[in-house]
Every structure is written in structure tokens, then in C-alpha cells.
């Protein structure tokens, strides 16, 4: 699972560099997220603008990534494509995560 980590302002942005988060990559996704976020404090934005498909395993992996964060960390989502956004809304996960239009707006201090 190819995840790219960068910093925008004081927020860690993790971009999924792939078109799918499904059962075939869910475990790799969780493991990579744990590695990437282990040294980070504060907000983490998961940028999903390249993800065109997510299944229940992928959704579960994102929730698991959120649950493995410390109390000092918070996971927000950004850049949901229409199909991925629909999955989050149908499963009511949009009530669990703050969802932003894109990574830039998610890292704007006024948006926090």
C-alpha cells in the first residue's frame, strides 16, 4: 500500500497513492498508517482524492487506523471522490470523521 506522508502547516497529511482500499490491501494499509503516524502528534489528514473504490474491509481499515491513534492525535478525511463519499454517508461514518473537500482546506488553521 503506497501512502505518502507530508506536512502542511502543522498537520500531517497522508495521501493514499492508489485507486482502491479493499480487502486485498486493508492489512497493509493499517500497518503503514501505524508506521507513519507513530511519531506524529496532533491532526492527521487522510487524503483520499485518488481513491475511486472502497469496500467494507477498506472502511474497516480506516476506522482501525483511527482507533490505533493516541489520545493526542485526531484523524480527519479529505478529498473523497463521489463513490467513496457515498460509502461513508451510507454507513454513517461521515458522523465519525470530519470530512474536508481537499487536503489544503483541511489544513487551513481557520478550518480546524
C-alpha positions in Angstrom: 0.0 0.0 0.0 1.6 3.2 -1.2 1.0 6.0 1.3 2.8 9.4 1.0 3.3 11.5 4.2 3.8 15.2 4.1 3.3 18.2 6.4 1.1 21.2 5.5 1.1 23.8 8.2 1.3 21.8 11.4 -0.8 18.9 10.1 0.4 15.6 8.9 -1.2 14.7 5.5 -1.2 11.1 4.4 -2.1 10.6 0.8 -3.3 7.3 -0.5 -1.4 6.8 -3.7 -3.8 4.2 -5.2 -7.3 3.8 -6.6 -8.6 1.2 -4.2 -8.7 0.4 -0.5 -10.2 -3.0 -0.4 -9.7 -6.5 1.2 -6.5 -7.1 -0.8 -4.7 -4.1 0.8 -6.6 -3.5 4.1 -4.0 -5.1 6.4 -1.1 -3.3 4.6 -3.0 0.0 4.9 -3.4 -0.4 8.7 0.2 -1.4 9.1 1.5 1.6 7.0 -0.8 4.0 8.8 0.6 2.8 12.2 4.2 3.3 11.0 3.5 6.7 9.5 1.5 8.1 12.4 3.6 6.6 15.2 5.8 9.7 15.6 3.2 12.3 15.0 1.2 14.4 17.4 -2.0 16.3 16.6 -4.1 16.2 13.5 -3.6 13.7 10.7 -5.5 14.2 7.4 -6.0 11.1 5.3 -6.2 12.4 1.7 -8.4 10.1 -0.4 -8.6 12.1 -3.6 -7.1 9.3 -5.7 -9.3 6.5 -4.2 -12.1 5.6 -6.5 -13.3 2.5 -4.7 -13.5 1.4 -1.1 -15.2 -1.7 0.3 -16.1 -2.7 3.8 -12.6 -4.0 4.5 -11.2 -0.7 3.4 -13.7 1.2 5.6 -12.8 -1.0 8.5 -9.1 -0.4 7.9 -9.6 3.4 8.1 -11.6 3.0 11.3 -8.9 0.7 12.7 -6.3 3.3 11.8 -8.2 5.9 13.7 -8.6 3.7 16.7 -4.9 2.9 16.9 -4.0 6.6 17.3 -3.1 8.1 20.7 -5.3 10.5 22.6 -3.1 13.4 21.3 -3.9 12.5 17.7 -7.0 13.0 15.5 -7.8 11.6 12.1 -9.7 13.7 9.5 -10.5 12.8 5.9 -10.2 14.9 2.8 -10.7 14.6 -0.9 -13.4 11.9 -1.0 -14.4 11.0 -4.5 -18.2 10.7 -5.1 -18.2 6.9 -4.8 -16.1 6.9 -1.6 -18.2 9.7 -0.2 -21.3 7.7 -0.8 -19.9 4.7 1.1 -19.1 7.0 4.1 -22.6 8.5 4.1 -24.4 5.2 3.6 -22.5 3.7 6.6 -22.9 6.9 8.6 -19.2 7.1 9.0 -19.5 10.7 8.0 -20.7 11.3 11.5 -17.5 9.8 13.0 -14.9 11.6 10.8 -14.5 15.3 9.9 -14.6 15.3 6.1 -13.0 18.1 4.1 -13.2 19.0 0.4 -9.4 18.6 0.0 -6.2 18.4 2.0 -5.5 22.1 1.6 -8.8 23.2 3.1 -8.4 20.5 5.8 -5.0 22.1 6.9 -6.2 25.7 6.9 -6.0 26.8 10.5 -9.4 28.5 10.2 -11.0 25.2 9.3 -9.9 23.4 12.5 
